[in-house]
Amino acid sequence: MRKLYLLGIVLVCLTVFIQTAMVANAQQETPPAYAKWGQMAIKEVKAKYPSAKIIDYLHEGKEVHGASTIEKFKLWLKQPDKEFGVYVRISYQSATQKVEKIELKESTS
């Protein structure tokens, strides 16, 4: 009877261990397609506003215009004297992913 009880405990522990490993593996997602462009947007904003702290980040989507794509982001920055948003537009060739233009525009809302 004790062997059966011990075997049951071992099976339950093994099942919990396998289930936990499966859940942890399922939570490891691939980065979104815009991650590369988001990193570039952050780098550009940090270069232009080196004393500001980025406190929020939003991917607003992308627009495809023929052979070009525009990735759109809004970053919210905080400086000691103010908070403000910066819109970042990264235009690139869809096929080669070669950057054509990066635009930054400040916003108060």
All heavy atoms as an XYZ file, in Angstrom:
874
protein
N       0.818     -1.193      0.000
C       0.000      0.000      0.000
C       0.864      1.260      0.000
O       0.540      2.222     -0.682
C      -0.913     -0.038      1.234
C      -1.914      1.054      1.255
S      -3.099      0.802     -0.054
C      -4.411      1.712      0.548
N       1.947      1.243      0.780
C       2.848      2.406      0.826
C       3.505      2.628     -0.523
O       3.707      3.768     -0.930
C       3.937      2.195      1.880
C       3.519      2.582      3.238
C       4.713      2.560      4.137
N       4.418      3.297      5.324
C       5.217      3.409      6.330
N       6.396      2.810      6.301
N       4.886      4.098      7.378
N       3.858      1.547     -1.228
C       4.498      1.675     -2.538
C       3.537      2.345     -3.532
O       3.943      3.165     -4.339
C       4.940      0.311     -3.062
C       6.129     -0.254     -2.327
C       6.550     -1.568     -2.913
C       7.729     -2.133     -2.136
N       8.186     -3.406     -2.657
N       2.282      1.979     -3.466
C       1.288      2.556     -4.344
C       1.110      4.046     -4.032
O       1.023      4.886     -4.941
C      -0.047      1.819     -4.196
C      -1.142      2.211     -5.169
C      -0.702      1.996     -6.612
C      -2.404      1.417     -4.885
N       1.084      4.401     -2.758
C       0.967      5.786     -2.319
C       2.181      6.594     -2.799
O       2.050      7.700     -3.326
C       0.834      5.836     -0.793
C       0.737      7.224     -0.225
C      -0.423      7.980     -0.377
C       1.807      7.794      0.459
C      -0.509      9.260      0.137
C       1.731      9.067      0.977
C       0.570      9.794      0.817
O       0.485     11.057      1.335
N       3.374      6.030     -2.629
C       4.607      6.684     -3.043
C       4.649      6.855     -4.560
O       5.047      7.909     -5.065
C       5.811      5.861     -2.562
C       7.137      6.566     -2.454
C       7.016      7.823     -1.609
C       8.180      5.648     -1.866
N       4.200      5.850     -5.281
C       4.158      5.920     -6.735
C       3.194      7.027     -7.185
O       3.478      7.775     -8.119
C       3.725      4.575     -7.327
C       3.640      4.505     -8.852
C       5.006      4.751     -9.474
C       3.109      3.152     -9.280
N       2.074      7.176     -6.510
C       1.111      8.228     -6.818
C       1.704      9.611     -6.626
O       1.518     10.503     -7.458
N       2.431      9.792     -5.533
C       3.072     11.085     -5.258
C       4.106     11.403     -6.330
O       4.175     12.529     -6.834
C       3.694     11.103     -3.851
C       2.587     11.103     -2.799
C       4.602     12.308     -3.679
C       3.086     11.004     -1.377
N       4.896     10.419     -6.714
C       5.921     10.619     -7.745
C       5.262     10.996     -9.069
O       5.711     11.919     -9.762
C       6.798      9.352     -7.894
C       7.678      9.438     -9.136
C       7.653      9.152     -6.657
N       4.175     10.327     -9.433
C       3.485     10.636    -10.680
C       2.886     12.044    -10.670
O       2.959     12.762    -11.667
C       2.388      9.596    -10.955
C       2.888      8.220    -11.409
C       1.718      7.257    -11.539
C       3.636      8.328    -12.715
N       2.318     12.443     -9.555
C       1.763     13.796     -9.450
C       2.873     14.836     -9.582
O       2.732     15.828    -10.315
C       0.985     13.978     -8.124
C       0.659     15.434     -7.882
C      -0.292     13.146     -8.140
N       3.975     14.637     -8.899
C       5.102     15.582     -8.975
C       5.654     15.656    -10.392
O       5.950     16.742    -10.892
C       6.205     15.172     -8.004
S       5.758     15.412     -6.271
N       5.771     14.512    -11.048
C       6.279     14.479    -12.413
C       5.328     15.213    -13.362
O       5.753     15.977    -14.225
C       6.471     13.031    -12.863
C       7.166     12.807    -14.197
C       8.546     13.454    -14.199
C       7.304     11.321    -14.481
N       4.042     15.015    -13.190
C       3.046     15.690    -14.019
C       3.103     17.200    -13.827
O       3.056     17.965    -14.797
C       1.628     15.173    -13.688
O       1.595     13.758    -13.869
C       0.584     15.829    -14.557
N       3.221     17.644    -12.598
C       3.318     19.085    -12.315
C       4.574     19.663    -12.948
O       4.549     20.733    -13.555
C       3.295     19.342    -10.787
C       3.667     20.785    -10.480
C       1.930     19.008    -10.218
N       5.686     18.941    -12.850
C       6.945     19.409    -13.428
C       6.824     19.543    -14.948
O       7.214     20.558    -15.519
C       8.083     18.448    -13.068
C       9.381     18.794    -13.726
C      10.134     19.864    -13.271
C       9.843     18.073    -14.813
C      11.329     20.199    -13.886
C      11.034     18.394    -15.426
C      11.781     19.462    -14.963
N       6.257     18.559    -15.612
C       6.110     18.598    -17.067
C       5.162     19.718    -17.474
O       5.435     20.468    -18.413
C       5.624     17.233    -17.595
C       6.739     16.192    -17.438
C       5.191     17.331    -19.057
C       6.305     14.769    -17.726
N       4.064     19.873    -16.759
C       3.089     20.923    -17.073
C       3.719     22.307    -16.914
O       3.514     23.189    -17.738
C       1.850     20.793    -16.186
C       0.751     21.759    -16.515
C       0.116     21.494    -17.868
O       0.164     20.396    -18.391
N      -0.477     22.509    -18.442
N       4.502     22.509    -15.867
C       5.171     23.790    -15.634
C       6.153     24.091    -16.757
O       6.225     25.222    -17.239
C       5.906     23.772    -14.280
O       4.963     23.480    -13.261
C       6.569     25.102    -14.000
N       6.897     23.106    -17.199
C       7.858     23.300    -18.290
C       7.135     23.661    -19.584
O       7.594     24.506    -20.341
C       8.696     22.044    -18.479
N       5.988     23.046    -19.835
C       5.227     23.343    -21.047
C       4.680     24.763    -21.020
O       4.710     25.469    -22.015
C       4.101     22.329    -21.219
C       4.593     20.951    -21.618
S       3.325     19.674    -21.621
C       2.074     20.360    -22.638
N       4.175     25.204    -19.887
C       3.638     26.553    -19.762
C       4.758     27.572    -19.924
O       4.609     28.575    -20.624
C       2.912     26.738    -18.412
C       2.590     28.199    -18.170
C       1.645     25.897    -18.387
N       5.895     27.346    -19.306
C       7.021     28.275    -19.421
C       7.490     28.371    -20.864
O       7.804     29.455    -21.361
C       8.166     27.832    -18.519
N       7.523     27.265    -21.563
C       7.944     27.270    -22.956
C       6.936     27.987    -23.830
O       7.288     28.691    -24.763
C       8.150     25.829    -23.450
C       8.858     25.775    -24.777
O       9.653     26.636    -25.086
N       8.553     24.766    -25.571
N       5.661     27.850    -23.561
C       4.622     28.504    -24.343
C       4.661     30.016    -24.174
O       4.252     30.756    -25.059
C       3.254     27.972    -23.941
N       5.162     30.513    -23.054
C       5.204     31.946    -22.795
C       6.361     32.629    -23.503
O       6.401     33.834    -23.579
C       5.275     32.212    -21.296
C       4.001     31.859    -20.576
C       4.113     32.029    -19.075
O       5.198     32.188    -18.540
N       2.987     31.976    -18.393
N       7.305     31.862    -24.028
C       8.425     32.445    -24.752
C       7.983     32.693    -26.186
O       8.016     31.815    -27.027
C       9.633     31.518    -24.720
C      10.215     31.317    -23.352
C      11.338     30.312    -23.350
O      11.635     29.689    -24.353
N      11.976     30.156    -22.216
N       7.557     33.908    -26.467
C       7.044     34.253    -27.779
C       8.148     34.855    -28.636
O       9.121     35.396    -28.128
C       5.908     35.256    -27.646
C       4.719     34.722    -26.890
C       3.629     35.761    -26.740
O       3.683     36.790    -27.443
O       2.749     35.538    -25.920
N       7.954     34.780    -29.929
C       8.884     35.445    -30.822
C       8.583     36.939    -30.805
O       7.434     37.340    -30.611
C       8.738     34.908    -32.260
O       7.396     35.093    -32.684
C       9.102     33.441    -32.343
N       9.600     37.760    -30.991
C       9.350     39.199    -30.979
C       8.461     39.591    -32.158
O       8.496     38.954    -33.208
C      10.740     39.814    -31.102
C      11.644     38.734    -31.530
C      10.989     37.434    -31.203
N       7.672     40.638    -31.990
C       6.813     41.071    -33.094
C       7.646     41.537    -34.287
O       8.817     41.906    -34.141
C       6.003     42.214    -32.491
C       6.683     42.591    -31.243
C       7.527     41.441    -30.811
N       7.026     41.562    -35.449
C       7.722     41.934    -36.684
C       8.291     43.352    -36.627
O       9.279     43.655    -37.284
C       6.778     41.797    -37.869
N       7.681     44.217    -35.836
C       8.130     45.609    -35.776
C       9.221     45.843    -34.722
O       9.671     46.971    -34.545
C       6.951     46.544    -35.509
C       6.230     46.269    -34.206
C       6.705     46.756    -33.001
C       5.068     45.499    -34.178
C       6.049     46.504    -31.811
C       4.413     45.245    -33.002
C       4.902     45.749    -31.823
O       4.255     45.488    -30.640
N       9.672     44.808    -34.034
C      10.648     44.979    -32.944
C      11.929     45.668    -33.419
O      12.464     46.553    -32.740
C      10.974     43.631    -32.307
N      12.416     45.266    -34.574
C      13.636     45.875    -35.132
C      13.450     47.381    -35.307
O      14.320     48.175    -34.962
C      13.942     45.226    -36.480
C      15.000     45.904    -37.302
C      15.128     45.236    -38.658
C      16.111     45.963    -39.545
N      16.272     45.293    -40.845
N      12.285     47.767    -35.814
C      12.020     49.184    -36.071
C      11.765     49.935    -34.768
O      12.106     51.114    -34.653
C      10.859     49.329    -37.049
C      11.117     48.521    -38.282
C      10.467     47.374    -38.666
C      12.135     48.741    -39.254
N      11.016     46.886    -39.826
C      12.044     47.721    -40.216
C      13.117     49.712    -39.420
C      12.891     47.640    -41.315
C      13.961     49.631    -40.513
C      13.852     48.605    -41.451
N      11.191     49.276    -33.804
C      10.990     49.883    -32.491
C      12.310     50.204    -31.814
O      12.478     51.263    -31.198
N      13.261     49.289    -31.932
C      14.590     49.543    -31.359
C      15.255     50.724    -32.046
O      15.917     51.543    -31.414
C      15.465     48.293    -31.478
C      15.022     47.168    -30.580
C      15.800     45.891    -30.813
O      16.550     45.754    -31.782
N      15.627     44.926    -29.922
N      15.058     50.821    -33.363
C      15.630     51.940    -34.106
C      14.971     53.250    -33.684
O      15.653     54.276    -33.535
C      15.454     51.720    -35.611
C      16.159     52.748    -36.466
S      15.998     52.411    -38.232
C      16.975     50.926    -38.368
N      13.662     53.240    -33.470
C      12.949     54.444    -33.035
C      13.467     54.906    -31.680
O      13.712     56.098    -31.465
C      11.444     54.167    -32.972
N      13.640     53.964    -30.759
C      14.157     54.300    -29.432
C      15.564     54.884    -29.538
O      15.882     55.885    -28.891
C      14.130     53.059    -28.520
C      12.679     52.700    -28.178
C      14.955     53.278    -27.259
C      12.511     51.359    -27.497
N      16.399     54.284    -30.363
C      17.776     54.773    -30.540
C      17.789     56.208    -31.068
O      18.545     57.057    -30.581
C      18.521     53.845    -31.502
C      19.949     54.227    -31.760
C      20.594     53.257    -32.734
C      21.979     53.729    -33.128
N      22.574     52.867    -34.157
N      16.938     56.493    -32.045
C      16.872     57.840    -32.624
C      16.391     58.865    -31.598
O      16.915     59.975    -31.522
C      15.963     57.847    -33.857
C      16.506     57.074    -35.025
C      17.751     57.696    -35.637
O      17.813     58.941    -35.744
O      18.662     56.939    -36.007
N      15.380     58.486    -30.816
C      14.853     59.406    -29.806
C      15.888     59.660    -28.724
O      16.074     60.808    -28.285
C      13.527     58.861    -29.220
C      13.121     59.635    -27.981
C      12.431     58.915    -30.267
N      16.587     58.623    -28.293
C      17.636     58.805    -27.280
C      18.755     59.701    -27.794
O      19.340     60.471    -27.034
C      18.207     57.453    -26.851
C      17.307     56.689    -25.919
C      17.975     55.398    -25.471
C      17.121     54.663    -24.461
N      17.770     53.415    -23.997
N      19.068     59.611    -29.084
C      20.117     60.455    -29.663
C      19.694     61.921    -29.687
O      20.500     62.810    -29.421
C      20.462     59.982    -31.069
N      18.417     62.160    -29.993
C      17.941     63.548    -30.072
C      17.647     64.131    -28.691
O      17.793     65.336    -28.480
C      16.686     63.631    -30.932
C      16.221     65.060    -31.151
C      15.186     65.194    -32.221
C      14.813     66.664    -32.373
N      13.832     66.859    -33.419
N      17.206     63.296    -27.757
C      16.852     63.757    -26.408
C      17.644     62.947    -25.370
O      17.071     62.129    -24.652
C      15.349     63.576    -26.166
C      14.480     64.244    -27.197
C      13.967     63.511    -28.271
C      14.163     65.592    -27.101
C      13.155     64.113    -29.217
C      13.354     66.200    -28.050
C      12.859     65.459    -29.110
O      12.054     66.049    -30.054
N      18.945     63.155    -25.277
C      19.769     62.311    -24.401
C      19.459     62.446    -22.906
O      19.687     61.511    -22.145
C      21.202     62.765    -24.706
C      21.067     64.125    -25.296
C      19.728     64.152    -25.984
N      18.905     63.579    -22.491
C      18.630     63.759    -21.066
C      17.224     63.290    -20.672
O      16.882     63.250    -19.498
C      18.811     65.220    -20.663
O      17.862     66.019    -21.337
N      16.412     62.929    -21.659
C      15.029     62.515    -21.384
C      14.972     61.015    -21.088
O      15.762     60.227    -21.599
C      14.139     62.844    -22.565
N      14.003     60.658    -20.272
C      13.755     59.258    -19.956
C      12.517     58.816    -20.735
O      11.484     59.488    -20.710
C      13.517     59.098    -18.458
C      13.251     57.686    -18.026
C      13.036     57.608    -16.522
C      12.709     56.175    -16.123
N      12.408     56.067    -14.698
N      12.618     57.687    -21.440
C      11.472     57.153    -22.171
C      10.600     56.404    -21.174
O      11.036     55.438    -20.560
C      11.921     56.233    -23.320
C      12.754     57.027    -24.324
C      10.710     55.581    -23.990
C      13.408     56.194    -25.394
N       9.358     56.861    -21.008
C       8.492     56.241    -20.008
C       7.353     55.429    -20.618
O       6.669     54.691    -19.911
C       7.942     57.279    -19.007
C       7.163     58.381    -19.723
C       9.068     57.855    -18.179
C       6.482     59.348    -18.772
N       7.141     55.567    -21.937
C       6.103     54.768    -22.583
C       6.438     54.622    -24.057
O       7.142     55.448    -24.640
C       4.731     55.423    -22.413
C       3.584     54.432    -22.593
O       3.844     53.226    -22.754
O       2.426     54.875    -22.560
N       5.895     53.555    -24.659
C       6.216     53.199    -26.036
C       4.975     52.587    -26.657
O       4.317     51.753    -26.045
C       7.373     52.199    -25.981
C       7.628     51.388    -27.229
C       8.595     51.781    -28.134
C       6.931     50.207    -27.478
C       8.859     51.035    -29.263
C       7.195     49.458    -28.612
C       8.159     49.877    -29.492
O       8.432     49.141    -30.615
N       4.642     53.014    -27.863
C       3.477     52.474    -28.548
C       3.786     52.291    -30.025
O       4.258     53.218    -30.687
C       2.285     53.431    -28.393
C       1.017     53.072    -29.175
C       0.399     51.784    -28.645
C       0.020     54.211    -29.105
N       3.523     51.096    -30.537
C       3.596     50.872    -31.982
C       2.212     51.186    -32.531
O       1.225     50.560    -32.156
C       3.980     49.423    -32.284
C       4.005     49.121    -33.744
N       3.113     48.265    -34.331
C       4.816     49.566    -34.740
C       3.372     48.192    -35.626
N       4.398     48.974    -35.900
N       2.130     52.186    -33.389
C       0.846     52.625    -33.907
C       0.444     51.910    -35.201
O      -0.626     52.164    -35.730
C       0.866     54.136    -34.145
C       1.033     54.921    -32.865
C       0.954     56.413    -33.093
O       1.606     56.924    -34.029
O       0.236     57.072    -32.330
N       1.298     51.052    -35.701
C       0.979     50.308    -36.909
C       1.933     50.635    -38.032
O       2.949     51.297    -37.849
N       1.586     50.125    -39.205
C       2.420     50.402    -40.370
C       1.539     50.690    -41.567
O       0.375     50.300    -41.624
C       3.369     49.241    -40.661
C       2.725     47.983    -41.184
C       3.787     46.932    -41.460
C       3.150     45.633    -41.936
N       4.168     44.620    -42.184
N       2.122     51.399    -42.511
C       1.454     51.718    -43.768
C       2.345     51.218    -44.894
O       3.558     51.423    -44.865
C       1.271     53.226    -43.924
C       0.397     53.870    -42.886
C       0.346     55.386    -43.030
O       0.957     55.943    -43.977
O      -0.298     56.023    -42.185
N       1.747     50.564    -45.876
C       2.495     50.108    -47.043
C       2.084     50.979    -48.223
O       0.896     51.117    -48.527
C       2.209     48.617    -47.337
C       2.964     48.163    -48.577
C       2.578     47.760    -46.135
N       3.078     51.580    -48.862
C       2.863     52.445    -50.026
C       3.751     51.926    -51.152
O       4.929     52.275    -51.222
C       3.220     53.896    -49.712
C       2.420     54.479    -48.593
N       1.150     54.950    -48.764
C       2.715     54.665    -47.277
C       0.684     55.399    -47.613
N       1.625     55.233    -46.688
N       3.192     51.091    -51.990
C       3.982     50.525    -53.087
C       5.108     49.666    -52.555
O       4.877     48.696    -51.833
N       6.335     50.042    -52.885
C       7.511     49.280    -52.467
C       8.051     49.723    -51.112
O       9.024     49.172    -50.623
C       8.612     49.392    -53.521
N       7.408     50.722    -50.517
C       7.878     51.250    -49.236
C       6.895     50.935    -48.108
O       5.697     50.789    -48.331
C       8.052     52.772    -49.303
O       9.073     53.110    -50.197
N       7.442     50.853    -46.914
C       6.644     50.654    -45.704
C       7.017     51.728    -44.707
O       8.186     52.103    -44.609
C       6.900     49.256    -45.095
O       6.583     48.269    -46.068
C       6.063     49.027    -43.850
N       6.036     52.227    -43.967
C       6.286     53.193    -42.898
C       5.825     52.568    -41.588
O       4.651     52.218    -41.441
C       5.531     54.514    -43.128
C       5.957     55.151    -44.461
C       5.776     55.481    -41.963
C       5.118     56.350    -44.854
N       6.746     52.400    -40.649
C       6.416     51.931    -39.300
C       6.219     53.167    -38.442
O       7.026     54.110    -38.480
C       7.539     51.068    -38.722
C       7.726     49.743    -39.416
C       6.657     48.713    -39.111
O       5.819     48.928    -38.206
O       6.668     47.669    -39.781
N       5.131     53.176    -37.642
C       4.774     54.365    -36.858
C       4.811     54.038    -35.368
O       4.242     53.041    -34.924
C       3.376     54.841    -37.255
C       3.243     55.130    -38.739
C       1.885     55.632    -39.134
C       0.819     54.605    -38.869
N      -0.525     55.050    -39.269
N       5.468     54.908    -34.614
C       5.608     54.744    -33.169
C       5.327     56.062    -32.462
O       5.510     57.135    -33.034
C       7.040     54.304    -32.805
C       7.449     53.012    -33.425
C       8.075     52.985    -34.661
C       7.210     51.810    -32.787
C       8.454     51.790    -35.242
C       7.580     50.614    -33.358
C       8.202     50.605    -34.593
N       4.911     55.951    -31.201
C       4.827     57.119    -30.333
C       5.527     56.765    -29.036
O       5.218     55.758    -28.403
C       3.385     57.524    -30.044
C       3.318     58.789    -29.186
C       1.906     59.277    -28.976
C       1.909     60.569    -28.175
N       0.545     61.052    -27.928
N       6.493     57.587    -28.673
C       7.221     57.414    -27.420
C       6.887     58.582    -26.514
O       6.771     59.721    -26.977
C       8.728     57.346    -27.665
C       9.244     56.022    -28.250
C       8.909     55.890    -29.721
C      10.728     55.895    -28.035
N       6.710     58.309    -25.234
C       6.420     59.359    -24.260
C       7.682     59.560    -23.440
O       8.228     58.604    -22.899
C       5.236     58.973    -23.386
C       4.668     60.154    -22.670
C       4.810     60.451    -21.354
C       3.888     61.213    -23.233
N       4.166     61.631    -21.066
C       3.592     62.122    -22.199
C       3.426     61.500    -24.514
C       2.848     63.276    -22.409
C       2.684     62.655    -24.717
C       2.397     63.525    -23.667
N       8.156     60.803    -23.367
C       9.403     61.130    -22.697
C       9.162     62.021    -21.492
O       8.191     62.787    -21.467
C      10.353     61.856    -23.655
C      11.076     60.993    -24.688
C      10.135     60.436    -25.712
C      12.161     61.795    -25.346
N      10.065     61.913    -20.541
C       9.994     62.761    -19.353
C      11.358     63.397    -19.128
O      12.373     62.719    -19.066
C       9.595     61.932    -18.133
C       9.413     62.756    -16.881
C       8.874     61.926    -15.745
C       8.575     62.813    -14.560
N       7.940     62.082    -13.476
N      11.326     64.719    -19.013
C      12.498     65.489    -18.636
C      12.172     66.137    -17.300
O      11.005     66.194    -16.907
C      12.821     66.546    -19.698
C      13.309     65.946    -20.993
C      13.654     67.000    -22.033
O      13.036     68.058    -22.096
N      14.625     66.694    -22.872
N      13.171     66.661    -16.608
C      12.883     67.261    -15.303
C      11.815     68.351    -15.346
O      11.024     68.496    -14.412
C      14.235     67.837    -14.878
C      15.240     66.996    -15.579
C      14.603     66.618    -16.889
N      11.738     69.080    -16.461
C      10.800     70.206    -16.529
C       9.535     69.947    -17.341
O       8.607     70.748    -17.328
C      11.513     71.440    -17.089
C      12.102     71.183    -18.463
O      12.382     70.015    -18.788
O      12.286     72.151    -19.221
N       9.462     68.815    -18.065
C       8.257     68.561    -18.871
C       8.156     67.100    -19.304
O       9.124     66.349    -19.269
C       8.221     69.455    -20.105
C       9.289     69.128    -21.146
C       9.109     70.000    -22.379
C      10.135     69.631    -23.453
N       9.900     70.326    -24.700
N       6.945     66.731    -19.711
C       6.676     65.435    -20.334
C       6.105     65.722    -21.714
O       5.335     66.666    -21.890
C       5.645     64.631    -19.529
C       6.196     63.997    -18.290
C       5.195     63.024    -17.655
O       4.299     62.516    -18.353
O       5.344     62.766    -16.457
N       6.462     64.909    -22.678
C       5.974     65.125    -24.035
C       6.105     63.837    -24.845
O       6.833     62.921    -24.477
C       6.745     66.265    -24.720
C       8.228     66.031    -24.800
C       8.811     65.568    -25.973
C       9.049     66.268    -23.708
C      10.172     65.359    -26.049
C      10.415     66.062    -23.777
C      10.987     65.602    -24.951
N       5.366     63.807    -25.936
C       5.414     62.665    -26.835
C       6.271     62.968    -28.043
O       6.436     64.130    -28.428
N       6.793     61.923    -28.638
C       7.538     62.049    -29.881
C       7.011     60.986    -30.840
O       7.033     59.800    -30.532
C       9.065     61.866    -29.672
C       9.798     61.916    -31.009
C       9.618     62.912    -28.724
N       6.505     61.443    -31.968
C       6.081     60.529    -33.016
C       7.299     60.193    -33.870
O       8.046     61.095    -34.257
C       5.008     61.173    -33.904
C       3.685     61.338    -33.212
C       3.295     62.570    -32.699
C       2.823     60.255    -33.070
C       2.073     62.726    -32.063
C       1.597     60.398    -32.436
C       1.236     61.638    -31.930
O       0.024     61.779    -31.294
N       7.474     58.929    -34.145
C       8.590     58.487    -34.973
C       8.008     57.738    -36.166
O       7.183     56.839    -36.001
C       9.556     57.567    -34.199
C      10.738     57.164    -35.073
C      10.040     58.226    -32.917
N       8.441     58.137    -37.356
C       8.027     57.477    -38.592
C       9.282     56.976    -39.295
O      10.159     57.780    -39.634
C       7.269     58.438    -39.512
C       6.052     59.085    -38.872
C       4.985     58.043    -38.592
N       3.785     58.605    -37.999
C       3.455     58.465    -36.715
N       4.234     57.823    -35.883
N       2.332     58.975    -36.241
N       9.360     55.677    -39.489
C      10.513     55.080    -40.161
C      10.038     54.536    -41.500
O       9.231     53.610    -41.557
C      11.148     53.962    -39.317
C      11.580     54.508    -37.954
C      12.326     53.341    -40.059
C      12.069     53.457    -36.985
N      10.533     55.112    -42.573
C      10.196     54.691    -43.923
C      11.335     53.834    -44.461
O      12.503     54.218    -44.365
C       9.989     55.923    -44.813
O       9.749     55.524    -46.142
N      10.984     52.672    -45.024
C      12.012     51.777    -45.548
C      11.491     51.014    -46.764
O      10.285     50.893    -46.973
C      12.500     50.801    -44.472
C      11.445     49.870    -43.933
C      11.262     48.605    -44.477
C      10.624     50.238    -42.870
C      10.288     47.745    -43.981
C       9.660     49.386    -42.375
C       9.498     48.143    -42.927
O       8.532     47.293    -42.441
N      12.427     50.509    -47.563
C      12.088     49.673    -48.701
C      11.609     48.321    -48.183
O      12.312     47.661    -47.418
C      13.307     49.469    -49.612
C      13.709     50.701    -50.394
C      12.687     51.020    -51.475
O      12.149     50.135    -52.145
N      12.382     52.299    -51.623
N      10.427     47.921    -48.568
C       9.844     46.681    -48.054
C      10.686     45.457    -48.402
O      10.876     44.574    -47.566
C       8.429     46.494    -48.607
O       7.617     47.588    -48.264
N      11.209     45.394    -49.604
C      11.949     44.211    -50.047
C      13.324     44.096    -49.393
O      13.728     43.015    -48.954
C      12.093     44.216    -51.568
N      14.043     45.220    -49.311
C      15.420     45.187    -48.806
C      15.536     45.622    -47.351
O      16.574     45.429    -46.731
C      16.316     46.106    -49.644
O      15.857     47.459    -49.504
C      16.323     45.694    -51.100
N      14.503     46.239    -46.830
C      14.475     46.820    -45.485
C      15.522     47.920    -45.303
O      15.957     48.197    -44.193
C      14.613     45.746    -44.411
C      13.446     44.784    -44.407
C      13.364     43.938    -43.153
O      14.308     43.844    -42.386
N      12.220     43.327    -42.956
N      15.891     48.546    -46.396
C      16.823     49.679    -46.353
C      16.050     50.926    -45.947
O      15.031     51.277    -46.544
C      17.472     49.892    -47.718
C      18.463     51.025    -47.741
C      19.075     51.215    -49.104
C      20.003     52.425    -49.067
N      20.532     52.732    -50.400
N      16.538     51.603    -44.900
C      15.865     52.790    -44.374
C      15.983     53.936    -45.376
O      17.063     54.239    -45.875
C      16.466     53.207    -43.009
C      15.849     54.511    -42.524
C      16.268     52.107    -41.990
N      14.830     54.543    -45.663
C      14.795     55.701    -46.559
C      14.816     57.004    -45.779
O      15.511     57.945    -46.136
C      13.532     55.656    -47.428
C      13.454     54.449    -48.324
C      12.129     54.320    -49.044
O      11.092     54.761    -48.487
O      12.112     53.778    -50.147
N      13.996     57.050    -44.705
C      13.861     58.307    -43.948
C      13.351     58.010    -42.544
O      12.533     57.107    -42.353
C      12.876     59.219    -44.687
C      12.644     60.550    -44.044
C      11.828     61.514    -44.906
C      10.589     60.923    -45.485
N       9.704     61.918    -46.137
N      13.823     58.784    -41.577
C      13.307     58.708    -40.199
C      12.877     60.116    -39.817
O      13.666     61.052    -39.881
C      14.383     58.179    -39.230
C      14.833     56.793    -39.633
C      13.842     58.184    -37.795
C      15.962     56.228    -38.798
N      11.610     60.240    -39.408
C      11.069     61.534    -38.998
C      10.701     61.493    -37.531
O      10.105     60.513    -37.051
C       9.815     61.869    -39.805
C      10.050     62.025    -41.279
C       8.740     62.264    -42.034
O       7.647     62.180    -41.424
O       8.820     62.520    -43.250
N      11.033     62.546    -36.781
C      10.651     62.701    -35.390
C       9.854     63.988    -35.251
O      10.251     65.027    -35.804
C      11.878     62.774    -34.476
C      12.590     61.455    -34.197
C      13.485     61.055    -35.336
C      13.385     61.558    -32.929
N       8.729     63.918    -34.565
C       7.896     65.092    -34.374
C       7.388     65.113    -32.946
O       6.780     64.153    -32.473
C       6.714     65.055    -35.345
C       5.802     66.252    -35.252
C       4.680     66.147    -36.246
C       3.719     67.315    -36.081
N       2.556     67.173    -36.946
N       7.618     66.217    -32.232
C       7.178     66.354    -30.840
C       5.676     66.594    -30.766
O       5.086     67.191    -31.653
C       7.893     67.512    -30.151
C       9.285     67.194    -29.721
C       9.900     68.291    -28.881
O       9.178     68.936    -28.077
O      11.120     68.509    -29.010
N       5.096     66.135    -29.655
C       3.681     66.329    -29.391
C       3.498     66.591    -27.902
O       4.213     66.049    -27.083
C       2.907     65.068    -29.788
O       1.601     65.109    -29.288
N       2.507     67.398    -27.566
C       2.225     67.642    -26.160
C       1.080     66.777    -25.663
O       0.725     66.817    -24.490
C       1.866     69.128    -25.940
O       0.778     69.479    -26.783
C       3.060     70.019    -26.204
N       0.459     66.015    -26.550
C      -0.657     65.151    -26.132
C      -0.430     63.708    -26.522
O       0.431     63.363    -27.230
C      -1.956     65.642    -26.763
O      -1.862     65.640    -28.159
